[in-house]
Each structure stands twice: as C-alpha cells, then as structure tokens.
C-alpha cells in the first residue's frame, strides 16, 4: 500500500493557520508583566509584618518613657508600616520640620527620624515649664537653643528604638546631623527604597506625627535574623494562645454520663413490656462502665457509693 499522496491547498492552508495560532498563544509578550524600574524592590510581607510587631512594642515602651520624662500622659500609636521610595517619604513631610539623620552601627547607611512641629513645640513648652494647653500652630524652624533642649528627648526615643530592635539584632542608633527642610536631606538617592514607619504621638491635648525611615537594603540584610525572630515569636504566641484559650474554657460546664452498654432489645419486645417484667442484662457485675463526656466516650471505670451519693472511679482512658 502506498503512503505517498499530495496535500490539497486547503490542507496546506490549515497547517499554516494552526502554526500561526500556536505561535500567537506562545507569544512571550503576553506572558510578560509590566515592571516600573523607578519602583524599589518589594520587601516580603512576612518581614513587614515582623517590623510592624517590632514597632508596636517600640510604641508601648516609648509611651511609658515619655510619660515619665514629661510628667504627662503620653500615648504613641503605630499608624503605618510601608515600603516607599525616599522621594515619596520626603514629599510626605511638612516644611519646615525637625529631621534627624541617624547612624545605624554596625551597619552602613543612615536612617531618618522626623518630628512634626505640632509635636516638637508643645514638648518644648512643657520642658520649659509651660502646660502646652493654649499653644497655637507654629510653622517655623527650631532654633539652636531649642535643638539642644530636645537632645534628651531624642536620646530617650533612640534608646527605646534600640531596645525594640534588639529582639532582631544589635542596632545602635545615634544622631549624625539635624535638618529643618526635607528637601535638603540627602542621605539616599530619590529612587532608593526605605521602610517608612509612621506613629502618632499624643501629649496631653496636643498630637503630632513621628516618622522613622530605615533603608530597605539594611532591612533585606537582616532577613535571616527576622525569620529567626519571627519563628521564636510565633512559638511564644502559640504557647501563650494555648494558655489563654485554656483559661477561657476552664469555667465551662460538661455533662458526664456513666453508661452500661451491651444489652439489645427489639422494639416489638419493648412495646410488650408491662409493669413487673424483669429484664436480664448480658453483663457481669464487675464489667467496667463507660463514662461519656458531652456525648463522647472518654473513660471506663466503676460506680461505687460515697456516702449518700454515687461516684465514678476512673480505671482507664478510652483509646480511639
């Protein structure tokens, strides 16, 4: 039988049509995703979550320290933790304001700490003996004298920040320089990424924002340390959560039933039962009874008398 034959023009057109359709489906450009090179590389969500938890601890400790230092009720609330470019971070800051460039030994690079004027000037008035209750909105640069006054405030903030980061790594924050105009701060390139932490600080009747910016490259270098800290914290939370749940369910009530199982009776025989009939159980006197807890078999044991009451002695736990 000969297998040689000529293809018709229609068959040839179908072959080329299928090839073109297959090439369209395999088009690499369709599988490609747009990428903006102006945007920084993203930090993993679990790492941002760990940073969020870390600065929640920082907020609590800082509130306690500032309350003692200022002798006033201070609350610190974590508002946001996100990764943005240095340009975006600078554009979100008021002008003028109080900006501090921070060293982060033993790591290279600089972090940023910014205190809004709405926060700095009420604190300055309190440190100088005022009550900061009638202070109006101030929009000016801080003087050198005011700068020297808030050095102790900055030292307290950095001590608490260092203690919070100690759970991950030994990071020593120190003041490198002061600035009042965000546009003049040139510690990173505009497109370089940083992790921005925003906090609202409320002192008495006044409130303002405190912003911390940490270069993303430093955070990425600490990825392994974050993973170790997160795994330890997760274990601690699991143990703590177990203890909390146990404490909640301890007052709960459970129904206990001691049952003698084994005797079967048909419905027909049961309907014929009359007063005075005797039922014979196919169980010995010393056969263990089942103890059912909320409908679930849990233990086996014996019933015995205890004064005017009945009691159940556990002999063995039921194994599923």
C-alpha positions in Angstrom: 0.0 0.0 0.0 1.5 3.3 -1.0 1.5 6.2 1.6 2.6 8.9 -0.8 -0.1 11.4 -1.7 -0.3 15.1 -2.4 -1.8 17.6 0.0 -4.6 19.7 -1.2 -4.3 23.5 -1.0 -6.9 23.6 1.8 -4.9 21.2 3.9 -1.7 23.2 3.4 -3.6 26.4 4.4 -4.9 24.7 7.6 -1.3 23.6 8.6 0.0 27.2 8.3 -3.1 28.6 10.1 -2.5 26.2 13.0 1.1 27.2 13.2 0.3 30.9 13.3 -2.4 30.4 16.0 0.1 28.3 18.1 2.7 31.0 17.8 0.2 33.6 19.0 -0.6 31.5 22.0 3.1 31.1 22.8 3.8 34.8 22.4 6.3 35.7 25.2 5.0 39.3 25.3 1.6 38.0 26.5 3.2 36.3 29.5 5.4 39.3 30.3 4.4 41.6 33.2 5.0 45.3 33.2 7.7 46.5 35.6 8.4 50.0 36.7 12.2 50.4 37.2 11.5 53.6 39.2 9.8 51.5 41.9 12.0 49.8 44.5 12.2 46.0 45.1 9.5 44.9 47.4 10.2 43.5 50.9 8.4 40.3 51.8 5.1 40.7 53.6 6.1 38.5 56.5 9.2 40.7 57.0 7.0 43.9 57.0 4.7 42.1 59.5 7.6 41.4 61.8 8.7 45.1 61.5 5.1 46.1 62.4 5.1 43.9 65.5 8.6 45.3 66.5 7.4 48.9 66.3 4.2 48.2 68.2 6.5 47.2 71.1 8.5 50.3 70.5 5.4 52.5 70.7 4.3 51.0 74.0 7.8 51.4 75.6 8.2 54.9 74.2 4.8 56.0 75.6 5.8 54.8 79.1 9.3 56.5 78.9 7.9 59.9 77.6 5.2 59.9 80.2 7.8 59.6 82.9 10.1 62.2 81.3 7.4 64.8 80.5 5.3 64.1 83.6 2.3 64.0 81.4 0.0 61.3 79.9 1.6 60.3 76.6 0.2 57.8 74.0 2.0 56.5 71.0 0.1 54.7 68.3 1.6 52.9 65.3 -0.2 54.3 62.2 1.6 52.6 59.2 4.5 50.5 58.1 5.2 50.5 54.3 7.9 50.5 51.8 8.2 53.6 49.6 10.9 55.5 47.8 13.0 58.1 49.5 11.4 60.8 47.3 7.9 59.8 48.4 9.0 59.8 52.0 10.4 63.3 51.8 7.3 64.6 49.9 5.1 63.5 52.8 6.9 65.5 55.4 5.9 69.1 56.4 8.2 72.0 55.8 9.9 73.2 58.0 10.1 70.4 60.4 12.7 68.6 62.7 14.6 65.9 60.9 17.5 63.9 62.3 19.9 61.8 60.3 20.7 58.6 62.3 23.7 56.3 62.2 22.9 52.6 62.5 26.1 50.9 63.7 27.4 48.3 62.9 25.6 48.7 59.5 26.4 51.2 56.9 24.0 53.9 55.8 21.7 56.3 57.6 18.1 56.2 58.9 15.8 59.2 59.3 13.8 60.4 62.3 11.3 63.2 61.8 9.2 65.0 64.4 6.4 67.2 63.3 6.2 70.8 64.6 2.8 70.0 66.1 4.7 67.6 68.3 8.0 69.4 68.9 6.8 72.8 70.1 4.3 71.6 72.7 7.0 69.3 74.1 9.5 72.3 74.2 6.9 74.4 76.1 6.4 71.6 78.6 10.1 71.2 79.1 10.4 75.0 79.7 7.7 75.0 82.4 4.6 75.6 80.4 1.5 73.4 80.2 1.2 73.4 76.3 -2.6 73.7 76.5 -3.0 77.0 74.7 -0.2 76.7 72.2 -1.2 77.7 68.6 0.0 76.1 65.4 3.7 77.0 64.9 5.3 76.9 61.4 9.0 77.9 61.9 12.4 76.3 62.2 13.6 75.3 65.6 16.5 77.4 66.9 19.9 76.0 68.1 18.8 76.5 71.7 15.6 74.5 71.2 17.7 71.9 69.3 19.9 71.5 72.4 16.8 71.2 74.6 15.3 68.3 72.7 18.5 66.3 72.7 17.4 64.4 75.8 14.1 63.7 74.1 15.9 62.3 71.1 18.1 60.2 73.3 15.0 58.7 75.0 13.4 57.9 71.6 16.6 56.3 70.3 17.1 54.2 73.5 13.6 52.8 73.1 14.1 52.2 69.4 17.4 50.4 70.1 15.7 48.2 72.7 12.9 47.3 70.3 15.4 46.3 67.5 17.4 44.3 70.0 14.9 41.5 69.5 16.2 41.2 65.9 19.8 42.5 66.0 22.1 44.8 67.9 21.5 48.1 66.2 23.0 51.2 67.8 21.2 54.4 66.6 23.0 57.7 67.0 22.4 61.3 65.9 24.5 62.3 62.9 23.0 65.7 61.9 19.9 67.9 62.1 17.9 69.4 59.2 14.8 71.5 59.1 14.0 71.3 55.3 13.2 67.8 54.0 14.5 68.7 50.5 17.9 69.4 52.0 18.2 65.9 53.4 20.4 63.9 51.0 21.2 60.6 52.7 19.7 58.4 50.0 19.1 58.7 46.3 15.5 59.8 45.4 14.6 56.4 43.9 16.2 54.3 46.7 13.7 52.4 48.9 13.2 52.7 52.6 10.7 51.3 55.1 8.6 54.2 56.5 7.1 53.8 60.0 4.5 56.4 60.9 3.5 57.0 64.5 1.0 59.4 66.2 2.3 60.8 69.5 -0.3 62.5 71.7 0.9 64.6 74.6 -2.0 65.9 76.7 -4.3 67.8 74.3 -1.7 68.0 71.5 -0.7 65.4 68.9 1.7 65.1 66.0 3.4 62.6 63.8 6.8 60.9 64.3 8.2 59.3 61.2 11.1 56.8 61.0 12.7 55.8 57.7 15.1 52.8 57.5 16.8 51.9 54.2 15.4 48.8 52.7 18.8 47.5 51.9 19.6 47.3 55.6 16.2 45.5 56.3 17.0 43.0 53.5 20.4 42.3 55.0 18.5 41.3 58.2 16.1 38.9 56.5 17.6 35.8 58.2 17.5 37.5 61.6 13.9 38.5 61.1 13.0 34.9 60.2 14.6 33.6 63.3 12.9 36.2 65.5 9.6 35.6 63.8 9.8 31.8 64.3 10.6 32.3 68.0 7.8 34.9 68.4 5.4 32.6 66.6 6.2 29.7 69.1 5.8 32.1 72.0 2.5 33.3 70.7 1.3 29.7 70.2 2.1 28.8 73.8 0.6 32.0 75.1 -2.5 31.5 72.9 -2.9 27.9 74.2 -2.8 29.2 77.8 -5.2 32.0 77.1 -7.8 29.6 75.5 -7.4 27.1 78.4 -8.1 29.9 80.9 -11.2 30.9 78.9 -12.7 27.3 78.8 -11.8 26.3 82.4 -15.2 27.6 83.8 -17.1 25.8 81.1 -19.6 23.0 82.2 -19.6 19.5 80.8 -22.2 16.7 81.1 -20.9 13.3 82.4 -22.9 10.1 81.8 -22.0 6.6 83.2 -23.5 4.0 80.8 -23.8 0.2 80.8 -23.7 -0.7 77.2 -24.3 -4.1 75.6 -27.9 -5.2 76.0 -30.1 -5.0 72.9 -33.9 -5.1 72.8 -36.2 -5.1 69.8 -38.9 -2.5 69.5 -41.5 -5.3 69.4 -40.3 -6.7 72.7 -40.1 -3.2 74.3 -43.7 -2.5 73.3 -44.9 -5.7 75.1 -43.2 -4.8 78.4 -45.5 -4.5 81.4 -45.2 -3.5 85.0 -43.4 -6.2 86.9 -41.4 -7.6 84.0 -37.7 -8.3 84.6 -35.0 -7.5 82.0 -31.9 -9.7 82.0 -28.7 -7.8 81.1 -25.9 -9.7 79.4 -23.2 -8.1 81.5 -21.4 -9.2 84.6 -21.4 -7.2 87.8 -17.7 -6.3 87.6 -17.9 -5.2 83.9 -16.5 -1.7 83.6 -18.9 1.1 82.7 -18.3 3.7 80.0 -18.1 7.4 81.1 -19.3 9.7 78.3 -18.3 13.3 78.3 -20.7 15.5 76.3 -21.7 12.5 74.2 -18.1 11.3 73.6 -16.7 8.2 75.2 -13.7 9.2 77.2 -13.1 6.8 80.2 -14.0 3.4 81.6 -14.4 2.6 85.3 -16.7 1.5 88.1 -19.6 3.1 90.0 -19.4 2.9 93.8 -21.1 4.5 96.8 -19.7 7.6 98.5 -21.9 8.4 101.5 -25.3 9.3 100.2 -24.1 9.8 96.7 -22.8 7.8 93.8 -19.3 8.2 92.4 -17.3 7.0 89.4 -13.8 5.7 89.7 -11.7 6.1 86.5 -9.8 2.9 85.6 -8.6 3.6 82.1 -8.8 6.2 79.4 -10.6 5.3 76.2 -8.3 4.9 73.3 -9.6 5.8 69.9 
